[in-house]
């Protein structure tokens, strides 16, 4: 393994010494190293990184017991004093002995303080993480209509606690590992032992452990190192900031991934049908949940095909529309100087610009920009005969339908495909649209997510109706059949490696 890709425990080898720690952290202003004299007499060296550790915890749990004669007064030598601390003479609930330089450096970066007695060749590590963190609040991007209102936050230990509170199962396993050589980000693979497919668990562990990057700071750094094919805009990992959705998918047989510093959880495998399901589908009556799911698929067709269909009909296939409607479109387009294909692409681009402006600006200003852009500028463009009113209606209806997607990553992929299908329709009419749809379906059927076909169960491997209809809870299976019969690991590895090479 290259030096730039190793964790702190792997980069710094050798016995633990005060000089070694000073060489690693001594050049930083947040590095604190001070002498401490215990009540029994032996001096010790206290080391920690300011900001990662809680000063009150260090004072109450470590320093105060060391200065109490009734606790440490009888231990005058460093060796017995260290053994006494390990046996419970201090208040800290988590204390470990470290003899390796790399292990001590990792503990310091993880929010621990070190107590070193000279001559012992070891250090005592106390877990005193800083309590400065964002409290658990409501989800911001995924609105909750009927369900729990807590969301993941940045510290990984808080997130694992949220999962444990919902899945009080002794078979729940949370396996942690380090990702990134310089950031040293911790990740946790979450699954239910004996229930989740072992092949799926092993594959996710392998992918997480083989991540080779400087650090996992953004969500894309994690997704792009685990996804099967980077050349595809369609997501193969389910991301969510809701612990209830995360746990529901764990109970269906999926494997979860939590990363320290990212306020969301990831689930694999992510199939096409799974991106059209929302936690509210399980909270509502099964008939209501099924109707809402079918409505999302209808919105998918409108969002993806309506602009391209309008371009192809208005440009090449006038006979497909009723005569009165076609005459209305022709009359409205008589004064418009641009062809229908260019007009549709311009409107879709303007719609994306308005959406991006509304996201980047402050909330109050963003709403104002959206209203001005949609009403004032749009009405002025139609009045000035720059655009036809029909294309405004078509693009607006397609955009509104796209907002029904429960997953933003899937919505972004559909927005890209919408542009491509409009180009195909403008080039060859319905024939171009049919070719574009065929290529899109072929691409979706060629994708896999951790060995599971992306179009499962629509392409087989389970109950096809489960993609559209939610069965009542007593009749619903415990796990999806495709997740229990996951594909061969060698095939997954080959597909994943080839997908990364293509990108």
N, C-alpha and C positions, 0 to 999 in steps of 0.2 A: 504493500500500500504506500502511495506517495505521501511525503511529509505534509503537503497541503491538505490531505484528505483524512488525517488522523484526528481522533479526539484527544482531549487533554490527557487522559489516562494513558494513551498510547504514545503521545508525543514526548512526554517527560517521564523517562524511565530512570530507575536507580533508587537508592535509599533516600529516605526523607531527611533533609537537613534544613536548618534555618537559612543558610546561605542560598540553597537551591530555591526556596520559596521567595526570598528577596530578589534573586535574579529574575524570576518569572514576573512578579507583580510589583517590585520595588519602584519601577519608573512611573507608576500611576499615582495621581494625587488622591484617589479614593482608597488607597491601600493603607490600612492601619496596623501598626505593629507596636505593642507596648509591653513593658515588663509588669508582672503581677507577683506580689509576695503573698503566699498562702499563710494561714494562721499558724501552721506548723513550722514555718520557716523557709522551706525550699522556694526558690524563685522559679517562675514560669514565664513563658512568652505567649501572649495572646495576639492572634492574627485574624483579621477578617477584612472584607471588602465593604466599605461604607455604602449604604444604599441597598445592598442585597440582604443585609442583616438588620434585625430590629434591635436598636440600642437598649430599650427597656428589657427585652428578653435576655440580652447578654448580662445586664446588670443584676437582674433578679434571679435568673436560673443558673448563672455561671459564677460571676464575681462574688455575689453575696455569700453563697455557701463556702467558697474558698477562704473567706475572711472570718468565718465563724469558728472560734476555738473549740466549741463542743463537737464540731464536725471534723475539722482538719487539724486540730491542735496536737494530736498524738503522732502525726506522720511527719517526721522531720526529714526523711530522705525522699528523693524524687520517685524512686521505684515504688515504695509502699504508698506514697501519695497518689500515684497514678492508678494503682490497683484499687485504692479506696474509692476513687472517683468512679471507676468502672463498676464497682459493687453497689453504687447508689448513694454516694455521699453528697451529690449535687441534685438540684431540682429538675434538671433537664430530662425529659422522657426519652430522648434519642441521643445516645452517645456511642461512638464507634472508635476503635483504635486503628490508626493508619500507620503503616510502615513504608509505603511506597510514595515517591514524590508525585507521581501522576494521580493517584487516588486522592491525595490531599489537595492537589490543585483542582480536581473536579469538585470536591466538596466545597471548597471556597467559592467556586463559580456557581454552585447550586444554593448558596445562601447559608452556609455553615461557618462557624468560627472554629479556629484551631487553638488548642492549648498544648504547648510543647514544654516538657521538662527537660532541661539540658542533661545529656548523657544517657537518655533512655533509648534514643534512636527511633522514637515513635511520636505520634501526636494523637490527642484526643479531639475528635470532631463532634461538635454539638450543633444540632439542627435548630437554628434561630432565624428562620426566614423573615424578611420584612413583611408586615401586614398591610402595606400600602398597595391596594389593588382595587379595581373597579368592582362595585358590588353587583351581585346577580340581579338583573333587571328583566324587562320584557323584551322579546325579540323586536328588532327594528325593521328588518327586511322581510321577514315572514310573519304576516299578521295572524294573530290568534283570534279566531271567532268562537271556538268552543273547545277549550282545553287548558292545559297548564300554561302559565304566563311567565315562566322563567326561561332564561337563555344562557347559552354557554358564554364564559368569559375567558380572559387570556390565560390565567394560571391553570396548568394541566391538572393539578391535584384537586382544584375546585370542580373541574369538569368531570373527573372520575367519580367524585363524590355525588354529583348530580345523577350520574348513571347508576351508581350503587343504591341510591335512595329509591329508584324505580324498579330496578332488577335485583331484588333481595334473594338472589340465587347463589348458593355456595359454589356452583359450577361456573359462575361468571369469572372469566380470566382477563386480567389486565397486564399485558406483557410490555414492559418499557424498554426502549433502546435509544441510543443517541444518533442524531442525524446532523450532518454538516460538520466540517472540520473546525471552522473558525467561530461559528455561532454556538455550537454545542447544544443544539435544540433537542429536547427530549420528545419522543413520540411514544404513544401507547397503542397497542393493537388489542382490541376488545372483542371478545367472542364468548360463547357458551360451550364449554368443553363437553363432549359427548353428544352435542346436538348439532353444532355447526360442522360442515364438511371439513375433515382434517386436511384434505388437499387444498381447499380454499384458504384455510388458516396458514398452512405452510407457504403457499404462494405469496400471500400478503406479507408475511414476515420476511420472506426473501427479498421482496421488492423494497420494503422499508429499510432493511439492513444494508442493501446495496445502493442506497441513495448516495451519490457522489456530487456534492455541491458544497459551497462555502458555508451555507447556512440556510435554514428555513425561516425566512422573515415574512414572506408573503404567501398567500394561499397557492398562487401559481407555481411557486417553487416546489411545493409538495405534490400538486396534481400532475405536473409535467414529468416528474420523476417516477410516478406510479402508473400513469395512464398507459393503455395498450398501444395506441397509435396517436402520435402527436400531430400528424398531418390532417386529422379529422377535426372539424369544429364541434362535433357532437360530444358532449361530456360522457365519460365512462365511469366517473365517480360521482356519487350523490353527496352533495354538500348541504349541510343544514346547521342552523344556529339553535334549533329547538331540541332539547334533550328527549322530549316525548317521541318525536319522530325518529330520533336516533335509536331509542330503545325498541320502538315498534319494528324497525328493520332488523335489529339484532335478534328479536324473537322470530323473525321470518327466516333466519338462517344466514344473514349477511354478517360480514366482519366490519367492525368500526375502527377508525383511526382518529386519534386525538393528538394534536401537536401543541406543545407549550408555546404560548404567545399568539396562537390563532384562536379567535373566539367562535369556532365552529367545529363540527365533527364531519368526518368523511366516512362513506359507506361503500363497500364493494361486494359483489359486482353491481354496477348500475345499468339496468336494461332500459330500453326505450319506453316501455309501458310504465315503468316505475316513476319516471319523471312527470307523469300526468296524474299522479296520486298525491293527495294532501292528507295530513293527519285528521282534518275535519271529516273526511270520508268515513273514518272509523268511528268518529264521535256522533255522526248523524245516523238516522235510520238507514238501513241498508238500501232501501228503495231510493231515498233522496241522494245518498252517496253514489249510487249507480248512475242516476240521471245526471248528476254534476260531472261525473267522469266522462260520460258520453258527450256532454255539452263541450267539454274541453277538447275532445277529438274533433268535434264539428268546428270549433274555433280554430283548431290547427289547420284544417282544410281551407277555411276562409282566409286566414292570415297568410298561408303559404301560396295558395293558388289564385285567389281573387284578382290581384293586380295583373298577373300574367295572363289570366283568362280574359280580362277586359282588353288588354293590349292586343291579344291575338284576334279576338272577335271584332274589335273596332278597326283593325288594320286589314285583316285578310278574310274573315269569315262573317260578313254582314248577314248572311242568310240564317245564322244561328239565333238571331234575336227577333222578337216580334217587330212588325213593320213600324208601328207607332213609336216604339222605344228607339228603334234604329234611326228614324227620322229626327227624333228629339236630339240624339247624340250628334247627328250630322249637322243639324242647325246650330248646336252649341259650339261645334268645332270649326265652323266656317271662318270665324275671325281669329282663330288661334294659329300663330305662325309656326308652331313646332309640331313634329310628328308625334303620334301617340306614344311610341316607345320612349322617346326622349322626355316627353311630358311626365310619364310615369316614373322614370328614373329620377327626374328632378324633384318630383313631389316626395318620393321615398327618401331622397337625400335630405331634403328640407325637414322632413319628419324626424329623421335621425339627429339632425343638428339641434332641433328644438328639444328633443329628449335629452341629449347630452348637455345642453345648456341648463336645462332644469335640474339635472343631477349635480352639476359642478357649482352652481351658484347657491348662495344661502337660500333657505326654504322660502322665505317671503319674496325675495327677488326672483327666485326661480319660477314660482307660480305666476308672477307678473309677466315675465318673459314668455312663458308658455301661452298665457291668455292673449298677449299682444301679437305673438307670432301666429297663433292659430286663427284668431278672429280678424284682427286688423289687417295684417299682411296678406292672409289668405283671401279675405274678401276683396282687398284692393287688387290682388292679382287676377281674380275672376272678373272684376269690373273692368279692368284694363285689357281684357281679352288676352292675357298672357297664359292663362290656364282655363281649361273647361271645368264647369262645376261637377261633372261626372267623375273626373279623375280625383277631385278633392274628396268626394264621397267614398270612392273605392279605397283610396289610401287610408283615409280615416277609419273606415270599417275594418280594414286589414290590421291597422295598428292597434285598435281597441281589442280585436280578437287575440292579438299576440300577447296582450297583458294578462290574459287568463291563465297563462302557463304558471304552474306552481313553482317551477325552477327557473331561475334567471339565466343560468348557463344554457339550458335548452332553448329558451327564448332568444338568446343571442345567436345561437346556431341557426334557428329558423329565419331570423332577420337576414343573415348572409345568404341563405338559400333563396329567399324571396327575391333578392336582387338578381341572382343568377337565372332564376326561372323567367323573370321579366326580360332579360337579355335574350334568352332562348326563344321566347314568344315573339319578341320584336324581330328576330332574325328569320324565323320560319313558321310563325303562326302556331296552330294547334299541333302540327307535326313537331316543331321545336319544343313545345311545352311537353308533349308526350315523351320525347327523347330525354328531356331534362328530368322528368319525373322517374323515368326508367333508370337513369343513372343514379338518381338520389336513392331509389329503393335498393339498387344493387350495392351502393356504398353502405347503406345501413345494414344490409344482410351480411356484408363482409366483415363487419366490426365484431369484436369480442371484448368482453370485460372480465378479466381474470379467468378465461377459459369458458365462460358462459356466452352463448350467442346473444348479440345485442338485441335482436328482435324477439327473444323469448318473452312470453309464450306465443306470440303471434305467428312465429314460424315453426312452432312445435315445441316439444319438451315440457308440456304442461297443458293446463286447461286454458284454451284460447279465450274463452269468455271471461276469465278472471282479469283480463286486461281492461275490460269495460264494465263488468258487473261485480259488485262486492257482495259476497254471500253473507248470510247472517252468521254471527259469531259462533254459535254452536256447530254450524256446518263447515266453517272455514278450516282449511288444513293448518297444522301447526307451522309448517315450513313449505316454501315453494319447492316443487319437485325438482326443478332445474338446479337449485342450489344444493340439493342433496346428492346429485349425480354430476358433479363438476368434472370438466374435461381433463385430458391428460396434461401433466405439468410441462413435459417437454414441448408440446405444441404451444402452450401459453408462452413459454420462454422465447420460442422462435418467433411468434407473432409480435411479442412485445419488443424484442430486439430489432426486428425488421421495421416496425413502426417508428422506432426512435431513429433508425438510420435514414428512413425516408424524410423525416423532419429535418 
